[in-house]
Amino acid sequence: MKNLLLLLITFLLALPVKAEEFSSTSGAPALNAVAPSLPEPAGVPGKTGRPYAKVAAPAKESSLIQALELPPSEFFVMEEPEAANGDFELSFPEDVLPESDIPLTLNAKVEYFIGYFQTRAKNVFARWLSRSERYIPMMKEVLKKEGMPEDLVYLAMIESGFYPHAYSVASAVGPWQFMSATGKRYALRIDPWIDERRDPLKSTIAAAMYLKELYDLFNKDWYLAAAGYNAGENKILRAIDMYNSRDFWQLSKGSYLKRETRDYVPKLLAAAIIAKEPAKYGFADVAYLPPVEFDTVVIPSRTDLELVAKICEVPCQTIRDLNPELRRWCTPPGYLNYELKLPKGKKALFEAEYAKIPEERRFTEKIVYAKYRAGKKDTLTSVARRFGTTPQLLAELNHLGKGKKLRGKVLLVPVQTASSGDGSEAKPVRAAKGKADNKEFNKYYTVKRGDTLHSLAKRFNVSARILSAWNNLKGKVALRPGRRIIVAKYVEKKGAMVPVSDNG
């Protein structure tokens, strides 16, 4: 009986403990009664900066929680993307990206440029898209033939917007923005008459060869190959050695590569992603130019483009647009069997009519080139004004970058001849006796209302006395509008046009 009484007392004392263990004002099990010592976690191991939210959940066994080192089950991680903090290697689900034969990545930096092209640069990107279809089919065909990914065409998009006449302050030229030395390395001809960096076909072949070499150099990594295309292979090799990494995203975190190069790959990826699905990104109403189509013919001798256009019954600008590599009004001298592009379907007509024209009538001299040594105060603008040309053309002819000083530099300048059809003309005259090997040229100017001898002397950088002597002006003779006067003299020496000195 005594033992039974003790057992009953023990049972009654134990009842409040069990009742407290399961008490809860909300009706849900009280977790703190089971594991009161577990603190609210700051984050899940391996995750940082992500918010947590409380939810109702059944209580877990405290021993199991502690054994697995898990946070209390009433917290869960909200799957929100981390803020852009430089960790650009984080990839988003692949199913949101279009199919591509180059690896596409969607990260904070790529998303930034997608947004940039959709907003601040929307008009520019729309022009790129509009021009893209003119050249993409031809470029993709070249890349495919060379065994390269066809989507490398979007590298030309961010380089030039598919503009053959693109010209950078660093003197890179053409749709693939080749520097002169690199272009010549891949057999692109560059001289005052022709610049094959502008030829969409030939420059694409050269770009494919260069990218193939870069791809092999950087162990089949297209991101490093693209970065090398922008900065030069040696720059990327030094970055790899400096940071001991072949991961472009790791290299781009450092400060050694210029911002242009760090942004180059993200910009390429953003352009490719949008261009593959333009309507998805707000470019549904772009008016695309038709693909460029042409026939090629062999030109056996120097030929005026105006003559070609006349035979083909098209505007001369059409011929120029098909042959952007030609820098002048004709096919280049000394370039036998030059392949000229004609509008599709015009080849037979051209060959039949061209054969009827004697060789000497296929070409008319229009511009000769002189060498001019820049003075102390000369600028591109002042030299261009003197020779009736543009600063842009002078800069391109002489490979001058922005802000380049001219003092003492010998410049190649264009001198127009009588057949050019404007007011500034030069006609070849018989050379002076004793200089039978040299041809002398005069540059003429048609006097306009308000011109005076002194103003023209200042404009063409000669003395008024010399202008009077060249034009046989005696005394103070008024210049009549419409009169043509000589404003410069040149003599041909060793194939170049050299200005005749005032004493000449």
C-alpha positions as CSV (number, residue, x, y, z in Angstrom):
1,M,0.0,0.0,0.0
2,K,2.9,2.3,0.9
3,N,4.5,1.7,-2.5
4,L,1.3,2.3,-4.4
5,L,0.9,5.7,-2.6
6,L,4.4,6.8,-3.5
7,L,3.8,5.8,-7.2
8,L,0.6,7.9,-7.2
9,I,2.3,11.0,-5.7
10,T,5.1,10.7,-8.3
11,F,2.6,10.6,-11.2
12,L,0.7,13.7,-9.9
13,L,3.9,15.7,-9.6
14,A,4.8,14.9,-13.2
15,L,1.5,16.1,-14.7
16,P,2.2,20.0,-14.7
17,V,5.5,19.4,-16.6
18,K,3.8,17.5,-19.5
19,A,1.0,20.2,-19.7
20,E,3.5,23.0,-19.9
21,E,5.5,21.2,-22.6
22,F,2.5,21.3,-25.0
23,S,1.0,24.7,-24.1
24,S,0.8,27.3,-26.9
25,T,-1.4,30.4,-27.2
26,S,-1.5,29.9,-31.0
27,G,-2.4,26.2,-30.9
28,A,0.8,25.3,-32.7
29,P,3.5,23.3,-30.9
30,A,5.9,25.6,-28.9
31,L,9.3,25.2,-30.4
32,N,11.1,27.1,-27.7
33,A,10.0,24.5,-25.1
34,V,11.7,21.8,-27.2
35,A,14.9,23.8,-28.1
36,P,15.0,27.0,-26.1
37,S,18.7,27.5,-26.5
38,L,18.8,27.7,-30.4
39,P,19.2,31.3,-31.6
40,E,17.5,32.8,-34.7
41,P,20.1,32.3,-37.4
42,A,21.7,35.1,-39.4
43,G,21.8,33.0,-42.5
44,V,22.1,29.6,-44.1
45,P,25.7,28.2,-44.4
46,G,27.0,29.2,-47.8
47,K,24.4,32.0,-48.3
48,T,24.8,35.6,-47.4
49,G,22.6,38.6,-47.4
50,R,19.3,36.8,-48.0
51,P,16.2,37.6,-46.0
52,Y,14.3,35.0,-43.9
53,A,10.5,34.9,-43.1
54,K,8.8,33.1,-40.3
55,V,6.2,30.3,-41.2
56,A,4.2,27.9,-39.1
57,A,5.9,24.5,-39.1
58,P,5.8,21.4,-37.0
59,A,8.4,21.1,-34.2
60,K,11.5,19.1,-35.0
61,E,13.2,16.8,-32.5
62,S,15.8,19.0,-30.8
63,S,18.4,16.2,-30.9
64,L,18.0,15.8,-34.7
65,I,18.3,19.6,-35.3
66,Q,21.5,19.8,-33.2
67,A,23.0,16.7,-34.8
68,L,22.5,18.1,-38.3
69,E,23.5,21.7,-37.3
70,L,20.4,23.0,-39.0
71,P,18.6,26.3,-38.2
72,P,15.1,26.0,-36.7
73,S,12.6,24.9,-39.2
74,E,10.4,28.0,-38.8
75,F,12.8,29.9,-41.1
76,F,13.3,29.5,-44.9
77,V,15.5,31.2,-47.5
78,M,13.7,33.6,-49.8
79,E,15.0,32.8,-53.3
80,E,15.8,36.3,-54.5
81,P,18.8,37.2,-56.7
82,E,21.7,38.7,-54.9
83,A,22.5,42.4,-55.5
84,A,25.1,43.2,-58.2
85,N,28.4,43.0,-56.2
86,G,30.9,42.1,-58.7
87,D,30.4,38.4,-58.6
88,F,29.5,38.2,-62.3
89,E,30.2,34.5,-62.6
90,L,26.7,33.6,-61.2
91,S,24.7,32.2,-64.0
92,F,20.9,32.2,-64.2
93,P,18.8,29.3,-65.5
94,E,19.9,28.4,-69.0
95,D,16.3,28.1,-70.3
96,V,15.9,31.9,-70.3
97,L,18.7,32.3,-72.9
98,P,18.3,31.8,-76.6
99,E,20.2,29.0,-78.4
100,S,23.7,30.0,-79.5
101,D,26.9,28.4,-80.7
102,I,28.9,30.5,-78.4
103,P,28.4,30.2,-74.6
104,L,25.9,32.7,-73.3
105,T,25.9,33.8,-69.6
106,L,23.3,35.9,-67.8
107,N,24.7,37.7,-64.8
108,A,24.6,41.1,-63.2
109,K,27.0,42.7,-65.7
110,V,25.3,41.2,-68.7
111,E,21.9,42.3,-67.4
112,Y,23.3,45.8,-67.0
113,F,24.2,46.1,-70.7
114,I,20.8,44.5,-71.7
115,G,19.2,47.3,-69.8
116,Y,21.5,49.9,-71.2
117,F,20.7,48.8,-74.8
118,Q,17.0,48.9,-74.0
119,T,17.1,52.4,-72.5
120,R,19.9,55.0,-73.0
121,A,21.3,53.3,-76.1
122,K,18.0,52.1,-77.6
123,N,18.2,54.3,-80.7
124,V,21.7,53.3,-81.4
125,F,21.0,49.6,-80.9
126,A,18.0,49.8,-83.2
127,R,20.2,51.2,-85.9
128,W,22.6,48.3,-85.4
129,L,19.7,45.9,-85.7
130,S,18.4,47.6,-88.8
131,R,21.9,47.3,-90.5
132,S,22.6,43.8,-89.2
133,E,20.5,41.9,-91.6
134,R,22.4,43.6,-94.5
135,Y,25.6,41.8,-93.6
136,I,24.8,39.0,-91.1
137,P,23.9,36.3,-93.7
138,M,27.1,36.9,-95.7
139,M,29.3,37.0,-92.5
140,K,27.7,33.9,-91.1
141,E,28.4,32.0,-94.3
142,V,32.1,33.0,-94.1
143,L,32.4,32.0,-90.4
144,K,30.7,28.7,-91.1
145,K,33.0,28.0,-94.0
146,E,36.0,28.7,-91.7
147,G,34.6,26.3,-89.1
148,M,33.8,29.1,-86.6
149,P,30.7,29.8,-84.5
150,E,28.3,31.8,-86.6
151,D,27.2,34.0,-83.6
152,L,30.6,35.6,-83.6
153,V,28.9,38.1,-86.0
154,Y,27.7,39.9,-82.9
155,L,31.3,40.9,-82.2
156,A,31.1,43.0,-85.4
157,M,27.9,44.5,-84.0
158,I,29.5,45.9,-80.8
159,E,32.7,46.9,-82.7
160,S,31.0,48.9,-85.4
161,G,27.3,48.4,-85.5
162,F,27.9,46.7,-88.9
163,Y,29.1,50.0,-90.4
164,P,31.8,49.5,-93.1
165,H,33.1,53.1,-92.8
166,A,33.4,53.0,-89.0
167,Y,36.6,54.8,-87.9
168,S,37.8,55.0,-84.3
169,V,39.9,57.6,-82.5
170,A,42.6,54.8,-82.3
171,S,42.5,54.5,-86.1
172,A,40.7,51.2,-86.1
173,V,38.7,50.8,-89.3
174,G,35.8,48.8,-90.8
175,P,33.1,46.5,-89.5
176,W,35.6,44.4,-87.5
177,Q,37.7,47.5,-86.4
178,F,41.1,46.3,-87.5
179,M,44.2,48.3,-86.7
180,S,46.4,48.8,-89.7
181,A,49.2,46.4,-88.5
182,T,46.7,43.6,-87.7
183,G,44.8,44.1,-91.0
184,K,48.1,43.8,-92.9
185,R,49.0,40.7,-90.9
186,Y,45.9,39.0,-92.4
187,A,46.6,40.1,-95.9
188,L,44.2,43.1,-96.0
189,R,45.5,45.7,-98.5
190,I,45.7,49.3,-97.0
191,D,47.0,52.2,-99.0
192,P,45.7,55.7,-100.2
193,W,43.5,54.0,-102.8
194,I,42.0,51.0,-101.1
195,D,41.4,49.9,-97.5
196,E,40.2,46.3,-97.4
197,R,39.4,46.6,-93.7
198,R,36.2,48.2,-94.9
199,D,35.4,45.3,-97.2
200,P,32.7,43.3,-95.2
201,L,33.7,40.1,-97.0
202,K,37.5,40.3,-96.9
203,S,37.5,41.7,-93.3
204,T,35.2,38.9,-92.1
205,I,37.6,36.3,-93.5
206,A,40.5,38.1,-91.7
207,A,38.5,38.3,-88.5
208,A,37.7,34.6,-88.6
209,M,41.4,33.8,-89.0
210,Y,42.4,36.1,-86.1
211,L,39.7,34.8,-83.8
212,K,40.6,31.2,-84.6
213,E,44.2,31.9,-83.5
214,L,43.0,33.6,-80.3
215,Y,40.7,30.7,-79.5
216,D,43.5,28.2,-79.8
217,L,45.9,30.4,-77.9
218,F,43.4,30.7,-74.9
219,N,42.7,27.0,-74.7
220,K,39.3,27.0,-76.5
221,D,37.8,29.8,-74.3
222,W,35.7,32.2,-76.4
223,Y,35.5,34.8,-73.6
224,L,39.2,35.1,-73.4
225,A,39.5,35.1,-77.2
226,A,37.0,38.0,-77.4
227,A,38.8,39.9,-74.7
228,G,42.1,39.3,-76.7
229,Y,40.4,40.6,-79.8
230,N,39.7,43.8,-78.0
231,A,42.8,44.4,-75.9
232,G,45.4,42.3,-77.8
233,E,46.5,38.8,-77.0
234,N,49.6,39.9,-75.0
235,K,47.5,42.0,-72.7
236,I,45.3,39.1,-71.8
237,L,48.2,36.7,-71.4
238,R,49.8,39.1,-68.9
239,A,46.5,39.4,-67.0
240,I,46.3,35.6,-66.8
241,D,49.8,35.5,-65.4
242,M,49.1,38.3,-63.0
243,Y,45.9,36.9,-61.5
244,N,46.8,33.2,-62.0
245,S,43.4,32.6,-63.5
246,R,42.0,31.7,-66.9
247,D,38.5,32.8,-65.9
248,F,37.5,36.0,-67.7
249,W,35.1,36.9,-64.9
250,Q,37.9,36.6,-62.4
251,L,40.2,38.7,-64.6
252,S,37.6,41.4,-65.0
253,K,37.4,41.9,-61.2
254,G,41.0,43.3,-61.2
255,S,42.1,46.7,-62.3
256,Y,44.8,45.6,-64.8
257,L,42.4,45.3,-67.7
258,K,40.9,48.5,-68.9
259,R,37.2,49.1,-68.4
260,E,36.6,48.8,-72.1
261,T,38.0,45.2,-72.1
262,R,36.2,44.3,-68.8
263,D,32.9,45.4,-70.4
264,Y,33.6,43.9,-73.8
265,V,32.5,40.3,-73.1
266,P,29.3,41.3,-71.2
267,K,28.5,43.8,-74.0
268,L,28.9,41.1,-76.6
269,L,26.7,38.7,-74.7
270,A,24.0,41.3,-74.1
271,A,24.0,42.2,-77.8
272,A,23.7,38.6,-78.9
273,I,20.9,37.9,-76.4
274,I,18.9,40.9,-77.6
275,A,19.6,40.4,-81.3
276,K,18.4,36.8,-81.2
277,E,15.1,37.7,-79.7
278,P,14.7,41.5,-80.4
279,A,10.9,41.6,-79.9
280,K,11.3,40.2,-76.4
281,Y,13.5,43.1,-75.4
282,G,11.4,45.9,-77.0
283,F,12.7,46.0,-80.5
284,A,9.7,44.7,-82.4
285,D,9.3,47.5,-84.8
286,V,12.8,47.6,-86.3
287,A,12.9,48.1,-90.1
288,Y,15.7,45.8,-91.3
289,L,17.7,46.6,-94.4
290,P,17.7,43.8,-97.0
291,P,20.7,41.5,-97.2
292,V,23.4,42.7,-99.5
293,E,23.6,40.8,-102.8
294,F,26.1,41.3,-105.5
295,D,27.9,39.8,-108.5
296,T,31.7,40.2,-108.9
297,V,33.5,41.1,-112.1
298,V,37.2,41.3,-112.9
299,I,38.4,44.8,-113.8
300,P,41.6,44.4,-116.0
301,S,42.6,48.1,-115.7
302,R,41.9,51.3,-113.7
303,T,38.3,52.2,-114.2
304,D,36.0,55.1,-113.0
305,L,33.2,54.1,-110.7
306,E,31.0,56.6,-112.5
307,L,31.5,54.7,-115.7
308,V,30.6,51.5,-114.0
309,A,27.4,53.0,-112.6
310,K,26.5,54.4,-116.0
311,I,26.9,51.0,-117.7
312,C,24.9,49.3,-114.9
313,E,22.2,52.0,-115.0
314,V,22.4,52.6,-111.3
315,P,23.5,55.7,-109.2
316,C,27.2,55.9,-108.5
317,Q,26.5,55.7,-104.8
318,T,25.2,52.2,-105.3
319,I,28.5,51.1,-106.7
320,R,30.3,52.9,-103.8
321,D,28.1,51.2,-101.2
322,L,28.9,47.8,-102.6
323,N,32.6,48.6,-102.7
324,P,33.3,50.5,-99.4
325,E,36.9,49.5,-99.5
326,L,37.6,51.9,-102.4
327,R,38.8,55.2,-101.0
328,R,38.7,57.1,-104.3
329,W,36.6,57.6,-107.4
330,C,38.1,54.6,-109.3
331,T,39.5,51.1,-109.0
332,P,43.1,51.3,-107.6
333,P,46.1,51.7,-110.0
334,G,48.6,48.9,-110.1
335,Y,45.9,46.4,-109.0
336,L,45.5,44.1,-112.0
337,N,42.3,42.0,-112.2
338,Y,40.6,43.8,-109.4
339,E,37.3,42.1,-108.3
340,L,34.6,44.7,-108.3
341,K,31.1,44.1,-106.8
342,L,28.1,44.9,-109.0
343,P,24.4,44.9,-108.2
344,K,22.9,41.4,-108.5
345,G,21.9,40.7,-112.1
346,K,24.0,43.4,-113.7
347,K,27.1,41.3,-114.5
348,A,26.2,40.3,-118.1
349,L,25.2,43.8,-119.1
350,F,28.4,45.3,-117.6
351,E,30.8,42.8,-119.3
352,A,29.1,43.3,-122.7
353,E,29.2,47.1,-122.6
354,Y,32.6,47.4,-120.8
355,A,34.3,45.4,-123.5
356,K,33.3,48.0,-126.1
357,I,35.1,50.8,-124.3
358,P,38.8,51.3,-125.2
359,E,41.1,51.0,-122.2
360,E,42.3,54.7,-122.3
361,R,38.7,55.9,-122.0
362,R,37.9,53.9,-118.9
363,F,39.7,56.2,-116.6
364,T,40.1,60.0,-116.2
365,E,42.5,61.5,-113.7
366,K,40.7,63.6,-111.1
367,I,42.9,63.9,-108.1
368,V,46.6,63.8,-107.5
369,Y,48.3,63.8,-104.2
370,A,50.9,66.3,-102.9
371,K,53.2,66.3,-99.9
372,Y,52.9,69.2,-97.6
373,R,55.1,69.9,-94.5
374,A,52.9,71.4,-91.8
375,G,54.0,74.6,-90.2
376,K,53.9,75.8,-86.6
377,K,50.3,77.0,-86.6
378,D,48.9,74.4,-89.0
379,T,45.9,72.3,-87.9
380,L,43.9,69.7,-89.8
381,T,41.2,72.2,-90.3
382,S,43.5,74.9,-91.7
383,V,45.3,72.5,-94.0
384,A,42.0,71.0,-95.2
385,R,40.7,74.5,-96.0
386,R,43.8,75.3,-97.9
387,F,43.6,72.2,-100.1
388,G,39.8,72.1,-100.5
389,T,39.3,68.9,-98.5
390,T,38.1,67.8,-95.1
391,P,39.9,67.3,-91.8
392,Q,38.4,63.8,-91.6
393,L,39.9,62.8,-94.9
394,L,43.3,64.2,-94.0
395,A,43.3,62.4,-90.7
396,E,42.4,59.1,-92.5
397,L,45.0,59.6,-95.3
398,N,47.8,60.3,-92.8
399,H,46.7,57.9,-90.0
400,L,46.4,60.8,-87.6
401,G,44.7,60.3,-84.2
402,K,42.6,62.8,-82.4
403,G,44.7,65.8,-81.1
404,K,47.8,64.8,-83.1
405,K,50.3,67.6,-83.4
406,L,51.1,68.5,-87.0
407,R,54.2,70.8,-86.7
408,G,56.9,69.5,-89.0
409,K,54.9,66.5,-90.1
410,V,54.8,65.8,-93.9
411,L,51.2,65.3,-94.9
412,L,49.8,63.6,-97.9
413,V,47.1,66.0,-99.3
414,P,44.7,65.6,-102.2
415,V,44.9,68.1,-105.1
416,Q,41.9,68.2,-107.4
417,T,42.3,68.3,-111.2
418,A,40.3,69.9,-114.0
419,S,38.0,66.9,-114.4
420,S,36.8,67.0,-110.9
421,G,34.0,69.4,-111.8
422,D,34.2,71.9,-108.9
423,G,35.7,75.4,-108.6
424,S,39.1,74.3,-107.5
425,E,40.8,72.7,-110.4
426,A,44.3,71.9,-111.6
427,K,45.4,71.3,-115.2
428,P,48.6,69.7,-116.2
429,V,50.9,72.1,-118.1
430,R,54.1,71.5,-120.0
431,A,57.1,71.3,-117.7
432,A,59.7,74.0,-117.7
433,K,62.7,73.5,-120.0
434,G,65.4,71.4,-118.5
435,K,62.8,69.5,-116.3
436,A,61.5,67.2,-118.9
437,D,61.1,64.4,-116.4
438,N,58.7,66.4,-114.2
439,K,55.1,67.2,-114.8
440,E,53.8,70.5,-113.4
441,F,50.3,71.1,-112.2
442,N,48.4,74.3,-111.4
443,K,45.7,74.5,-108.8
444,Y,42.9,76.9,-109.9
445,Y,40.3,78.8,-107.8
446,T,37.2,80.4,-109.1
447,V,36.8,83.9,-107.6
448,K,33.7,84.6,-105.6
449,R,32.1,87.9,-104.6
450,G,34.1,89.5,-101.8
451,D,37.4,87.8,-102.5
452,T,40.5,90.0,-102.6
453,L,44.1,89.2,-103.6
454,H,45.1,89.5,-100.0
455,S,42.3,87.3,-98.6
456,L,43.1,84.6,-101.1
457,A,46.9,84.9,-100.4
458,K,46.1,84.3,-96.8
459,R,43.7,81.5,-97.5
460,F,46.1,79.6,-99.7
461,N,49.2,80.4,-97.7
462,V,51.1,82.2,-100.4
463,S,52.2,85.8,-100.8
464,A,50.1,88.3,-102.7
465,R,53.2,89.1,-104.9
466,I,53.4,85.5,-106.0
467,L,49.6,85.3,-106.8
468,S,50.1,88.4,-108.9
469,A,53.0,86.9,-110.7
470,W,51.3,83.5,-111.3
471,N,48.2,85.2,-112.8
472,N,49.9,88.1,-114.6
473,L,48.0,90.7,-112.5
474,K,49.5,94.2,-112.9
475,G,48.9,96.9,-110.4
476,K,45.8,96.9,-108.2
477,V,43.4,94.9,-110.4
478,A,40.0,94.1,-108.9
479,L,39.2,90.4,-108.9
480,R,36.1,89.8,-110.9
481,P,33.7,87.0,-109.6
482,G,33.9,84.0,-111.9
483,R,37.5,84.5,-112.9
484,R,39.8,81.5,-112.5
485,I,43.2,82.2,-111.0
486,I,46.1,80.0,-110.1
487,V,46.5,79.6,-106.3
488,A,49.1,76.8,-106.1
489,K,51.7,75.1,-108.3
490,Y,52.9,71.5,-108.0
491,V,55.5,69.5,-109.7
492,E,55.6,65.7,-109.9
493,K,58.8,64.2,-108.5
494,K,59.4,60.5,-108.1
495,G,55.6,59.8,-108.3
496,A,54.6,62.4,-105.7
497,M,53.2,65.9,-106.1
498,V,55.5,68.5,-104.4
499,P,54.4,72.1,-104.0
500,V,56.5,74.6,-106.0
501,S,58.1,77.1,-103.7
502,D,57.3,80.8,-103.9
503,N,60.6,81.3,-105.6
504,G,59.8,78.5,-108.2
